[in-house]
Structures are given as structure tokens and as C-alpha cells.
Amino acid sequence: MSTSTTTPRAAEAEAAPPTTTSWMPLAVLLSGIFITTLDFFIVNVAIPATQADLGASAAAIQWVVAGYGLALAASLILGGRLGDMFGRRRMFGTGMALFTVASAACGLAQNSEQLIVARVVQGVAAALLMPQVLGLVNVVYDGARKAKAFTAYGMTIGFAAVFGQLIGGSLIAIDLFGLDWRSIFWINVPVGIAAIVLAPRCIPESRGTGGTRLDLVGADLVVLGLVAIVLPLVQGREQGWPLWTWLSLAAAPVLLGIFVAYQRRLAARGGSPLMDVAMFRERSFSAGLAVTLSYQMAMASFFLVLALYLQMGQGMTALRSGLLFTMLGVGYFVGAAQAGKVAAKLGRQVLALGGGLTAIGYAIIGDTVHMIGVSGSVGWLVPGFLIAGYGMGFALVPMSPIVLAGVSPRYAASAAGVLNTAQQVGGALGVAVVGIVFYDRLGGGLAANDYAHAFTWAMIPMIAFPLLTAALVQLLPKAGAGARAESTADRNTADRKIAS
């Protein structure tokens, strides 16, 4: 879910601390990746309980999910630059401390507004620590241990993403100290404290060299541009699409255009821009960015509306719905295990296959919900879950290496950072767009059947997103990208740059 965002200049002259044979540094680093990835997904299963307890509106609930992803997306590249400049271990510890405090604030929230603010702070904190992990792993380990560390990194992200619903459901069912949904945030606190204490003792400092000035103007433009897109999409439906929503949507491309122009001008005069916009001229990257964005739009939104249907429509507990989510996990891990070999044979088309299978799985799920409503057995959903999860494995695992394999080496670090940012933006946009359809069809209805009806309609855009992905894949270069992604020496950096 994150990338190392070391800039090309920093990568040229990186200060490398001595390697180690101890797995303790990896355990500490992966604890940060685990809880920050987990918190993007675990919140979905707690949405019904959270909404009931805080009296939150539909828009507020969307912000609880999208606010985290949006803050993370807008801050990732800046977080990577801070690690290069001030030390990756220092930024990892700073991010972990802020994430721990923000998690406690989420657990203490007395209304939806407080929860949303705390979630945004969580996203910023995650952006500070996540980019540092791969950079530190890359210099702490070498040889076979580095390969094992990268594998553990990918598995940690996959486990947190796929089983986040089950973990959240279990915590709510246990109801430790009567915390109910708040326990999904409080669980981060002891993990965070342990990582903060251990990091200085077992992780050596590492930093990149190069530019020493932050592009704060560029960072501000990115934030404003992204908020100008997501804010009206989330709030517009509830407020009847007033004039400000359309003005905001119109301003978004202008702000992002100004950002691109500013980055070009800053680079031309020898400054340190957030990204090198020249990489967008490469078809592999520009098309790959579109592929990544479209596929991610179908991910976070699916988990959100499925949790609402299962708990509010079917009346399932958080634990039971979390257990049902594991069928997606089974399909995902089977697909992920086969993705490398299939990518070596099919190249870029493995992504089209993954998108197609995901769309088929979603279609089966939508059709099944249409037939069973809220009174039929949820067991009928399992075939669709398995197929969708299988498709996710084929799409998510090889996506980053295939896209990054065609990018010029001088853009590798910057491209990985932007690609990971696109993942988070896609998740936030997906929640906003699908939320418009879902809550429009739900209307003011609170009956269980209304949730089945709304879910069925929401599946239409969610089926369209992975189909769009399959079409956009055809724009990627053909020349053996899948095979190169599997076999070149760059795999250690590219294959794990974006793992969810």
C-alpha cells in the first residue's frame, strides 16, 4: 500500500548503514506497515456500529473511510522526501508516534467530526512512516535476507488488507473493556508504543542525499486539488448539489494543472520538486497510472457497501460478516500465488485477466444479492467472493512491477511514489463515487430490504471500474513487461513498491 519515495537524486548517493542478520528490525518496521494498512480496511466492518453510536450521517461515514486514504495519498511523496532529508528511522518513529496518538483520538471521539479529524491525522501519520519502511529494509538487509524481508513485507500488507474485516469483527465481538467499535483503534496504541521504544534500539539510521528544501507549495497544490475532487463528491448528494460543489469540481483540474506547471518550473531552475513530471511522457507510466487508479476505485468502496449490506441488511454481527470476508481472502491468496507465473506468460494481459475476473465476481455477487435480498442464505455469496478475490490476486500482485518495468531507471523512485499515491486517491474516489449511487438508492429508507436494493445498484459502477482497467491495460507497452517484472534485478524494488 505504500512505496519508498526516495527521489532520484537521493538514490544516487544514499548513505547505507551496515546490514544485519537480526530479524528484529524487520519485525518493528512491519508492525508499522501492518497497523497502517489494517486501519484502511478494518474500519469498514465497524461502520454500522460507529454510525449508530455517533449518530453519523452518510457523508460523515464516507469521510471516515475516504479521509484516511485522501490524507495518506496527499502526503506520501512529501513523507518520502522528509525521510530522505532528516532520516528514515526518525521519520518512521515520528510517524508512528503521531499515528498512535491519532488512534487514541479515534477511540475517544465523541462525535463524527472528531473521528473524521482524527482519521485525517492518522492518514498524515501513515504517510510519514510508510515510505520509510522499504528504504530501511533495502539498506538493513542484503542478499537472501533482503529477498525474504521483501516477501514478508508483501505478505504483511496482504494479510492486513484481506483479514482486516475479520480482525475488526473479532475485536468488536470480544468487546474488550466495553469499548465496542472503539477497540479497532485502541489496538494500535500498544503496538505503536512498542515500535517507538524498539526502533532506536534496533534500526540503524538511513537517509538519502540531494535537495535539502521541501516543495511545500507543490504539496499544498496537491492537497487542494485532491480535496476539490473528493469533497463535493462526498457532500454534494446530501446537500442537493449546490453551486459550490460544481465550482469545486471545476477548480480541481485547474489546481492540478498549476501543480504540474509549478513542478516543471521548479525543476528547470534546479529546485527539488515533489515529482519529476517528465515521467508522464512515458506511456508505460501514464497508462499504468490510469490502470492503477481505475482498479483501486473498485476496492475500498466494495468493502464499505458490502459491510453495510451484511450488517444493516442481513442483520449479521461484525464477527460473522468478518468471517464471510475471509472467502475473498482465500481467493486472493490463491490468485496471488499464481500471479507471478501467469504474468511471465501473459505479460500485461494478466492485469486484464485480473480485472475481468474481478468484474465477473462482482457481477455474481450483485446478482446473488438481487435474488436473496436480506432473507436468503449468505452462503450463496461465496462463489462470487472466491472469483472476485481470485481476480484481485491476479491484478494487485503484478500491477506495480508491470507498470514500473517500463519506466526509465532515472524516474523509478519518483514513479513508484506517484503510483502508490494513485492507489490511495483511487480508493478515496471510489468510496465517493460508489457512495453517491449507494446512498441515493438507499434514500431515507432504513428497512433491511433497502440495503439490498442499494447494494445491487452500487455494484454497477464497481463492475465498470475493473472492466475499465482491463481496457486501459491495452495501452501499456507490450514488450515483455510481465516477464521483465518477474525476472530483472529491479524486482526487489519494483515488485514490492506497491503491494495492495
C-alpha positions as CSV (number, residue, x, y, z in Angstrom):
1,M,0.0,0.0,0.0
2,S,3.0,2.2,0.2
3,T,6.2,3.0,-1.7
4,S,9.6,4.2,-1.0
5,T,9.6,7.7,-2.3
6,T,13.3,8.3,-2.4
7,T,14.0,10.9,-5.1
8,P,16.3,10.0,-8.0
9,R,19.0,12.4,-6.6
10,A,18.8,10.8,-3.2
11,A,19.0,7.3,-4.7
12,E,22.2,8.3,-6.4
13,A,24.1,8.9,-3.2
14,E,22.4,7.0,-0.4
15,A,24.1,6.6,2.9
16,A,23.9,2.9,3.7
17,P,24.3,1.7,7.3
18,P,25.7,-1.8,7.9
19,T,23.5,-4.7,7.2
20,T,22.3,-7.1,9.9
21,T,21.3,-10.8,10.3
22,S,18.7,-10.0,13.0
23,W,15.0,-10.1,12.2
24,M,14.1,-7.7,15.0
25,P,14.4,-4.5,12.8
26,L,12.1,-6.1,10.2
27,A,9.5,-7.0,12.9
28,V,9.5,-3.4,14.1
29,L,9.2,-2.0,10.6
30,L,6.4,-4.4,9.6
31,S,4.4,-3.6,12.7
32,G,4.1,-0.1,11.3
33,I,3.1,-1.3,7.9
34,F,0.6,-3.7,9.4
35,I,-1.4,-1.3,11.5
36,T,-1.4,1.5,8.9
37,T,-2.7,-0.9,6.2
38,L,-5.1,-2.6,8.7
39,D,-6.7,0.8,9.6
40,F,-7.6,1.4,5.9
41,F,-9.7,-1.8,5.8
42,I,-10.6,-2.6,9.4
43,V,-12.9,0.4,9.7
44,N,-15.4,-0.9,7.2
45,V,-16.7,-3.7,9.4
46,A,-17.2,-1.2,12.3
47,I,-19.1,1.3,10.2
48,P,-22.6,0.3,11.2
49,A,-21.8,0.3,15.0
50,T,-19.9,3.6,14.6
51,Q,-22.7,5.2,12.7
52,A,-25.3,4.1,15.3
53,D,-23.2,5.2,18.3
54,L,-22.2,8.6,17.0
55,G,-25.3,9.3,15.0
56,A,-23.2,9.9,11.9
57,S,-24.6,10.9,8.6
58,A,-24.0,9.0,5.3
59,A,-21.5,11.7,4.2
60,A,-19.7,11.5,7.6
61,I,-19.3,7.8,7.3
62,Q,-17.8,8.1,3.8
63,W,-15.3,10.6,5.2
64,V,-14.3,8.2,8.0
65,V,-13.1,5.9,5.2
66,A,-12.1,8.3,2.4
67,G,-10.5,10.9,4.8
68,Y,-7.8,8.5,5.8
69,G,-7.0,7.5,2.2
70,L,-7.1,11.1,0.9
71,A,-4.7,12.4,3.7
72,L,-2.4,9.4,3.0
73,A,-2.4,10.0,-0.7
74,A,-1.7,13.7,-0.4
75,S,1.2,13.3,2.0
76,L,3.0,10.2,0.8
77,I,5.5,11.8,-1.6
78,L,6.2,14.5,1.0
79,G,6.7,11.9,3.6
80,G,9.3,10.1,1.5
81,R,11.2,13.4,1.0
82,L,11.2,14.1,4.7
83,G,12.8,10.6,5.3
84,D,15.5,11.3,2.7
85,M,16.3,14.7,4.3
86,F,16.0,14.1,8.1
87,G,16.5,10.3,8.4
88,R,14.2,7.4,7.7
89,R,14.3,6.0,11.2
90,R,13.5,9.4,12.6
91,M,10.5,9.8,10.3
92,F,9.4,6.3,11.0
93,G,9.4,7.0,14.7
94,T,7.7,10.4,14.3
95,G,5.0,8.9,12.1
96,M,4.4,6.0,14.5
97,A,4.1,8.4,17.5
98,L,1.6,10.6,15.6
99,F,-0.3,7.5,14.4
100,T,-0.5,6.2,17.9
101,V,-1.8,9.5,19.3
102,A,-4.3,9.8,16.4
103,S,-5.5,6.2,17.0
104,A,-6.2,7.0,20.6
105,A,-8.1,10.2,19.5
106,C,-10.2,8.0,17.2
107,G,-11.0,5.7,20.1
108,L,-12.0,8.7,22.3
109,A,-14.1,10.5,19.6
110,Q,-17.5,11.7,20.9
111,N,-18.9,12.7,17.5
112,S,-18.3,12.1,13.8
113,E,-16.5,15.3,13.3
114,Q,-13.9,14.4,15.9
115,L,-13.5,11.0,14.4
116,I,-13.0,12.3,10.9
117,V,-10.3,14.8,12.1
118,A,-8.5,12.0,13.9
119,R,-8.7,9.8,10.8
120,V,-7.2,12.5,8.7
121,V,-4.3,12.9,11.2
122,Q,-3.9,9.1,11.0
123,G,-3.5,9.3,7.3
124,V,-0.9,12.0,7.5
125,A,1.0,10.0,10.1
126,A,0.8,6.9,8.0
127,A,2.3,8.9,5.1
128,L,5.3,9.8,7.3
129,L,6.1,6.2,8.3
130,M,5.1,4.0,5.4
131,P,7.6,5.3,2.8
132,Q,10.5,4.7,5.2
133,V,9.9,1.0,5.6
134,L,11.1,-0.2,2.2
135,G,14.0,2.3,2.2
136,L,15.2,0.9,5.6
137,V,14.7,-2.7,4.6
138,N,16.7,-2.1,1.5
139,V,19.8,-0.9,3.5
140,V,19.4,-3.0,6.6
141,Y,19.4,-6.4,4.8
142,D,21.3,-7.8,1.8
143,G,21.3,-10.9,-0.3
144,A,18.8,-13.7,0.5
145,R,17.7,-11.9,3.7
146,K,16.7,-8.9,1.7
147,A,14.6,-11.1,-0.6
148,K,12.9,-12.7,2.4
149,A,12.3,-9.3,4.0
150,F,10.6,-8.0,0.9
151,T,8.4,-11.2,0.8
152,A,7.5,-10.7,4.4
153,Y,6.6,-7.0,3.6
154,G,4.2,-8.1,0.8
155,M,2.6,-10.8,2.9
156,T,2.1,-8.4,5.8
157,I,0.2,-5.9,3.6
158,G,-1.9,-8.7,2.0
159,F,-2.7,-10.2,5.4
160,A,-3.7,-6.8,6.9
161,A,-5.9,-5.9,3.9
162,V,-7.6,-9.2,3.4
163,F,-8.2,-10.2,7.0
164,G,-8.8,-6.7,8.3
165,Q,-12.6,-7.3,8.3
166,L,-12.2,-10.5,10.4
167,I,-9.8,-8.8,12.9
168,G,-12.2,-5.9,13.3
169,G,-15.2,-8.2,13.7
170,S,-13.4,-10.2,16.3
171,L,-12.3,-7.2,18.3
172,I,-15.9,-5.9,18.3
173,A,-17.3,-9.3,19.3
174,I,-14.8,-9.6,22.2
175,D,-15.8,-6.1,23.3
176,L,-12.8,-5.7,25.5
177,F,-13.4,-3.3,28.4
178,G,-16.8,-2.4,26.8
179,L,-15.0,-0.5,24.0
180,D,-17.2,-1.9,21.2
181,W,-16.1,-0.4,17.8
182,R,-13.5,1.8,19.5
183,S,-11.3,-1.2,20.2
184,I,-10.3,-1.3,16.5
185,F,-8.4,1.9,17.1
186,W,-7.2,1.3,20.6
187,I,-5.4,-1.9,19.5
188,N,-2.9,0.3,17.6
189,V,-1.7,2.0,20.8
190,P,0.3,-0.8,22.5
191,V,1.7,-1.8,19.1
192,G,2.7,1.8,18.4
193,I,4.3,2.3,21.8
194,A,6.3,-0.9,21.4
195,A,7.6,0.1,18.0
196,I,8.5,3.6,19.2
197,V,10.6,2.1,22.1
198,L,12.3,-0.5,20.0
199,A,13.0,1.4,16.8
200,P,16.0,3.4,18.1
201,R,17.5,0.3,19.7
202,C,17.5,-2.0,16.7
203,I,17.1,0.1,13.5
204,P,20.1,2.0,12.1
205,E,19.6,5.5,10.7
206,S,19.5,5.9,7.0
207,R,18.9,8.9,4.7
208,G,19.3,10.0,1.1
209,T,21.2,13.0,-0.1
210,G,20.3,15.6,-2.6
211,G,17.9,18.5,-2.3
212,T,17.5,19.9,1.2
213,R,14.4,22.1,0.6
214,L,10.9,20.9,0.8
215,D,8.4,21.8,-2.0
216,L,5.7,23.0,0.3
217,V,3.9,24.9,-2.5
218,G,3.7,21.8,-4.6
219,A,2.4,19.8,-1.5
220,D,-0.3,22.4,-0.9
221,L,-1.4,22.4,-4.5
222,V,-1.7,18.6,-4.5
223,V,-3.8,18.6,-1.3
224,L,-6.1,21.4,-2.6
225,G,-6.6,19.6,-5.9
226,L,-7.5,16.3,-4.4
227,V,-9.8,17.8,-1.8
228,A,-11.5,19.8,-4.6
229,I,-12.4,16.5,-6.2
230,V,-13.4,14.3,-3.2
231,L,-15.2,16.9,-1.1
232,P,-18.1,17.7,-3.5
233,L,-18.5,14.1,-4.4
234,V,-19.0,13.1,-0.8
235,Q,-21.0,16.1,0.4
236,G,-22.9,17.0,-2.8
237,R,-25.6,14.4,-2.8
238,E,-26.7,15.2,0.8
239,Q,-26.8,18.9,0.1
240,G,-28.6,18.7,-3.2
241,W,-25.5,19.5,-5.4
242,P,-25.3,23.3,-4.6
243,L,-23.3,25.6,-6.8
244,W,-20.1,25.3,-4.7
245,T,-19.9,21.6,-5.5
246,W,-19.7,22.3,-9.2
247,L,-17.3,25.1,-8.7
248,S,-15.1,22.9,-6.7
249,L,-15.1,20.1,-9.3
250,A,-14.2,22.7,-12.0
251,A,-11.4,24.1,-9.9
252,A,-9.8,20.7,-9.3
253,P,-8.2,20.3,-12.8
254,V,-7.1,23.9,-12.7
255,L,-5.3,23.4,-9.3
256,L,-3.6,20.1,-10.5
257,G,-2.6,21.8,-13.8
258,I,-1.0,24.7,-11.8
259,F,0.8,22.0,-9.8
260,V,2.2,20.4,-12.9
261,A,3.3,23.7,-14.3
262,Y,5.0,24.7,-11.0
263,Q,6.8,21.3,-10.8
264,R,8.2,21.9,-14.3
265,R,9.3,25.4,-13.4
266,L,10.9,24.4,-10.2
267,A,12.9,21.5,-11.9
268,A,14.0,23.9,-14.7
269,R,15.6,26.3,-12.2
270,G,17.4,23.5,-10.3
271,G,15.0,23.1,-7.4
272,S,13.7,20.0,-5.6
273,P,10.1,19.4,-6.9
274,L,7.9,16.7,-5.3
275,M,7.9,14.8,-8.6
276,D,9.6,14.8,-12.0
277,V,6.6,15.5,-14.3
278,A,8.7,14.4,-17.3
279,M,8.0,10.8,-16.4
280,F,4.4,11.3,-17.5
281,R,5.7,11.4,-21.1
282,E,6.4,7.7,-20.9
283,R,3.4,5.7,-22.0
284,S,4.2,2.9,-19.6
285,F,3.8,5.2,-16.6
286,S,0.9,7.4,-17.8
287,A,-1.2,4.4,-18.9
288,G,-0.1,2.4,-15.7
289,L,-1.3,5.3,-13.6
290,A,-4.7,5.1,-15.2
291,V,-4.8,1.3,-14.7
292,T,-3.9,1.6,-11.0
293,L,-6.4,4.4,-10.4
294,S,-9.4,2.7,-12.1
295,Y,-8.8,-0.7,-10.3
296,Q,-8.4,0.8,-6.9
297,M,-11.7,2.7,-7.2
298,A,-13.4,-0.7,-7.0
299,M,-11.6,-1.9,-3.9
300,A,-12.3,0.3,-0.8
301,S,-15.9,1.1,-2.0
302,F,-16.7,-2.6,-2.3
303,F,-15.6,-3.4,1.3
304,L,-17.7,-0.4,2.6
305,V,-21.0,-1.2,0.9
306,L,-20.6,-4.9,1.5
307,A,-20.2,-4.4,5.2
308,L,-23.3,-2.2,5.3
309,Y,-25.4,-4.7,3.4
310,L,-24.3,-7.7,5.5
311,Q,-24.8,-5.9,8.9
312,M,-27.6,-3.5,8.2
313,G,-29.4,-5.6,5.6
314,Q,-28.7,-9.2,6.6
315,G,-28.5,-8.3,10.3
316,M,-25.2,-10.1,10.7
317,T,-22.8,-9.3,13.6
318,A,-19.5,-7.7,12.8
319,L,-17.8,-11.0,13.6
320,R,-20.0,-13.0,11.2
321,S,-19.6,-10.6,8.4
322,G,-15.8,-10.6,9.0
323,L,-15.7,-14.3,8.7
324,L,-17.6,-14.1,5.4
325,F,-15.0,-11.7,4.1
326,T,-12.3,-14.4,4.5
327,M,-13.7,-16.1,1.4
328,L,-12.4,-13.1,-0.5
329,G,-9.1,-13.7,1.2
330,V,-9.0,-17.4,0.2
331,G,-9.5,-16.4,-3.4
332,Y,-6.9,-13.6,-3.2
333,F,-4.1,-15.8,-1.8
334,V,-4.7,-18.5,-4.4
335,G,-4.6,-15.9,-7.2
336,A,-1.6,-14.1,-5.7
337,A,0.3,-17.4,-5.5
338,Q,-0.2,-18.0,-9.2
339,A,0.1,-14.4,-10.4
340,G,3.9,-14.5,-11.0
341,K,3.8,-17.5,-13.3
342,V,0.8,-16.2,-15.2
343,A,2.4,-12.7,-15.6
344,A,5.5,-14.3,-17.1
345,K,3.4,-15.9,-19.8
346,L,0.8,-13.3,-20.4
347,G,2.7,-10.1,-19.6
348,R,0.4,-7.1,-19.3
349,Q,-2.7,-9.1,-20.1
350,V,-2.5,-10.7,-16.6
351,L,-3.9,-7.4,-15.3
352,A,-6.7,-7.5,-17.9
353,L,-7.4,-11.1,-16.7
354,G,-7.5,-9.9,-13.1
355,G,-9.8,-7.0,-13.9
356,G,-12.1,-9.3,-15.9
357,L,-12.3,-11.9,-13.1
358,T,-12.9,-9.2,-10.5
359,A,-15.8,-7.8,-12.6
360,I,-17.3,-11.3,-13.1
361,G,-17.1,-12.0,-9.3
362,Y,-18.7,-8.6,-8.6
363,A,-21.5,-9.3,-11.1
364,I,-22.2,-12.7,-9.5
365,I,-22.3,-11.1,-6.0
366,G,-24.6,-8.3,-7.2
367,D,-26.9,-10.8,-9.0
368,T,-26.9,-13.1,-5.9
369,V,-27.9,-10.2,-3.6
370,H,-30.6,-9.3,-6.0
371,M,-32.0,-12.8,-5.7
372,I,-31.6,-13.5,-2.0
373,G,-32.4,-10.0,-0.7
374,V,-32.0,-9.9,3.0
375,S,-33.7,-13.2,3.8
376,G,-31.7,-15.7,1.8
377,S,-28.6,-17.5,2.9
378,V,-25.4,-15.5,2.6
379,G,-23.7,-18.8,1.7
380,W,-24.7,-18.2,-1.9
381,L,-22.3,-15.2,-2.0
382,V,-19.3,-17.5,-1.5
383,P,-18.7,-18.4,-5.2
384,G,-18.7,-14.7,-6.2
385,F,-16.3,-13.9,-3.3
386,L,-13.9,-16.6,-4.4
387,I,-13.9,-15.4,-8.0
388,A,-13.5,-11.7,-7.1
389,G,-10.7,-12.5,-4.7
390,Y,-9.0,-14.6,-7.3
391,G,-9.1,-11.7,-9.7
392,M,-7.8,-9.3,-7.1
393,G,-4.7,-11.6,-6.7
394,F,-4.0,-11.5,-10.4
395,A,-4.5,-7.8,-10.6
396,L,-2.8,-6.4,-7.5
397,V,0.3,-8.6,-7.2
398,P,1.8,-8.0,-10.7
399,M,0.4,-4.5,-11.2
400,S,3.3,-2.5,-9.8
401,P,6.2,-4.4,-11.4
402,I,4.5,-4.5,-14.8
403,V,3.9,-0.7,-14.7
404,L,7.3,0.2,-13.3
405,A,9.2,-2.2,-15.5
406,G,8.7,0.1,-18.5
407,V,9.7,3.3,-16.7
408,S,13.2,4.7,-17.2
409,P,15.5,4.0,-14.3
410,R,16.0,7.7,-13.6
411,Y,12.3,8.0,-12.8
412,A,12.0,4.8,-10.8
413,A,11.8,6.2,-7.3
414,S,9.5,9.1,-8.2
415,A,7.3,6.9,-10.3
416,A,6.8,4.4,-7.5
417,G,5.8,7.2,-5.2
418,V,3.3,8.7,-7.6
419,L,1.9,5.2,-8.4
420,N,1.3,4.5,-4.7
421,T,-0.4,7.9,-4.3
422,A,-2.7,7.0,-7.2
423,Q,-3.7,3.9,-5.3
424,Q,-4.9,5.9,-2.3
425,V,-6.6,8.5,-4.5
426,G,-8.4,5.7,-6.3
427,G,-9.7,4.3,-3.0
428,A,-11.0,7.7,-1.8
429,L,-12.6,8.5,-5.2
430,G,-14.2,5.0,-5.3
431,V,-15.8,5.5,-1.9
432,A,-17.1,8.9,-3.0
433,V,-18.5,7.8,-6.4
434,V,-20.0,4.5,-5.3
435,G,-21.3,6.2,-2.2
436,I,-23.3,8.6,-4.4
437,V,-25.0,5.6,-6.1
438,F,-25.5,3.6,-2.9
439,Y,-26.9,6.3,-0.7
440,D,-29.0,7.7,-3.5
441,R,-30.8,4.3,-3.9
442,L,-30.9,3.8,-0.1
443,G,-32.7,7.2,0.1
444,G,-34.2,7.8,3.5
445,G,-35.1,4.1,3.9
446,L,-33.9,2.2,6.9
447,A,-35.6,-1.1,6.2
448,A,-33.3,-4.1,5.6
449,N,-34.5,-4.6,2.0
450,D,-33.4,-1.1,1.2
451,Y,-29.8,-2.1,1.8
452,A,-30.1,-5.0,-0.6
453,H,-31.6,-2.7,-3.3
454,A,-28.9,-0.1,-2.8
455,F,-26.1,-2.6,-2.8
456,T,-27.3,-4.1,-6.1
457,W,-27.2,-0.7,-7.8
458,A,-23.9,0.2,-6.3
459,M,-22.4,-2.9,-7.9
460,I,-22.9,-1.3,-11.4
461,P,-20.0,1.2,-11.1
462,M,-17.9,-1.3,-9.2
463,I,-18.3,-3.8,-12.1
464,A,-17.4,-0.9,-14.5
465,F,-14.2,0.0,-12.8
466,P,-12.3,-3.3,-13.2
467,L,-13.7,-3.6,-16.8
468,L,-12.2,-0.2,-17.5
469,T,-9.0,-1.4,-16.0
470,A,-8.9,-4.3,-18.5
471,A,-9.5,-1.9,-21.4
472,L,-6.8,0.5,-20.1
473,V,-4.3,-2.3,-19.9
474,Q,-4.2,-2.4,-23.7
475,L,-2.5,1.0,-23.6
476,L,0.5,-0.4,-21.8
477,P,3.6,-1.3,-23.8
478,K,3.7,-4.9,-25.0
479,A,7.4,-5.6,-24.9
480,G,7.7,-8.4,-22.3
481,A,6.8,-6.2,-19.4
482,G,5.4,-9.1,-17.4
483,A,8.5,-11.2,-17.9
484,R,10.8,-8.4,-17.1
485,A,8.9,-7.6,-13.9
486,E,9.3,-11.2,-12.8
487,S,13.0,-11.7,-13.8
488,T,15.0,-8.5,-13.7
489,A,17.2,-7.4,-10.9
490,D,14.9,-4.4,-10.3
491,R,12.2,-6.8,-8.9
492,N,13.4,-6.2,-5.3
493,T,12.5,-2.6,-5.6
494,A,9.7,-2.5,-8.1
495,D,7.7,-5.6,-7.2
496,R,7.1,-4.5,-3.6
497,K,6.9,-0.8,-4.2
498,I,3.1,-1.0,-4.2
499,A,1.7,-4.2,-2.6
500,S,-2.0,-3.5,-2.0
